[in-house]
């Protein structure tokens, strides 16, 4: 529990603090961006969805949301944008057990309305978009990239 919480909460805060220091040092760079800086946290669908057996992870991601929103509120006046991306079922080594066999993949698809696993490149493209000036009015927002996993109530109940 301590290791996961330490990485996902104090670790995230400390990295954000260093980014803010650098943004203050550089200031706004006209021609590069209209914002002083952008911080994008990596959250998870488990910011919203409980996950029995993974209490440490779910609790850390649920705690990340008010951290992100509070920092966004605090830093908005300095034109530093703070948001989160919350992936769902993404094809990564971390969750290979959920997609490594046809049976496992079929079980995962019961939780994904869009009926396919997400790819890490989709998270990267979303992060690039969120860091761009196209989203200059986004503050304290979590962008869920999860194929609709948060729409299924039985996932939340653990059925």
URSUL-V391421 format. One record per helix or strand. SS is the DSSP state (~ for helix, > for strand). FROM is the first residue (numbers start at 1). TO is the last residue. If there is no record, write none. Layout:
# URSUL-V391421
ss:SS from:FROM to:TO
ss:SS from:FROM to:TO
This chain:
# URSUL-V391421
ss:~ from:2 to:26
ss:> from:37 to:42
ss:~ from:45 to:47
ss:~ from:55 to:78
ss:> from:80 to:87
ss:> from:90 to:90
ss:~ from:93 to:98
ss:~ from:102 to:109
ss:> from:118 to:118
ss:~ from:120 to:131
ss:~ from:133 to:135
ss:> from:142 to:145
ss:~ from:149 to:151
ss:~ from:153 to:157
